[in-house]
Amino acid sequence: MSPSRVRAAVLCSATLLLLATFLPTHALNTTAPSPSPSPSSCEPAACGALRIAYPFWLEGTHPPECGYRAFQVTCDANGTAALKNSFLAYQILDISYGNSSFLVAKVDLSDDAACDADRLSVNASSDLGLAPFGISKANRELFFMYNCTHTLRPPPPDWAPVNCTGAPRSSSSSVLNPFARLAGGYMPDDAWAPVQGNCTVSMMPVLGYAGATGEDYRRLMKGGFLLDYTVGDCTACAQSGGLCRINTTYDIFQCHCANGVSELIVCDDGN
């Protein structure tokens, strides 16, 4: 059997997720006093059912020093939250501050997205290192196999046919005989084994749910995938009486204390 023609497509674009302008996140060492922002200026805000707080900040409600650039959130009239500074449009479905993770889904995924090679071929994995987000290992891998040159009769039992009836067709992006397969846990550097049928293969991470299979590809795609993040330690700063803020010039964490910006990430008697 010929080896697969693999075109890696990790739609996360939250790897794509962001403009590559991020610097390492750490405390800014300085002894220069700086006025502390109003304690209420970065209070949590609501967008629909979501609570928006550090390291996120809500455009039009919070000043920029309330969160990192990558975590800027917009909220539309319907209460839908989305990442502001991403190459593609991603809706934020849920945020877990305790786990430092959040759930996102691509905004324009239609029922026919699995029938369009252009939507399955975005390689965002290389961009993740430029953003403070990572694809969580809690996700699963949803594979799409298409344009197979050898007919498999019958296809493997865990291959679910993708229904492209009525989907827009174009010579540049339409796919032939697509199948979906839900695999195990997401592996960032996973080397895919050759696929039967000499197919082109794409993959996107999905959070999934109990009992899901490849047949549920539409629901899985719309359900999104989980992103992890790493940011400055706001808890330690807040417990010491400080306010968690971001230096907007360098996009790094600061702990604002009564007498200025701490040299550490916490307030002490001298600050």
Secondary structure, 3 states (H helix, E strand, C coil): CCCCEECCCCCCCCCCCCCCCCCCCCECCCCCCCCCCCCCCCCCEEECCEEECCCCEECCCCCHHHCCHHHEEEECCCCCEEECCCCCCEEEEEEECCCCEEEEEECCCCCCHHHEHHHHCCCCHHHHHHCCEEECCCCEEEEEEECCCCCCCCCCCCCEECCCCCCCCCCCCECCCCEEEEEEECCCCCCCCCCCCCCEEEEEEECCCCCCCHHHHHHHHHHCEEEEECCCCHHHHHHCCCEEEEECCCCEEEEEECCEECCCCCCCCCC
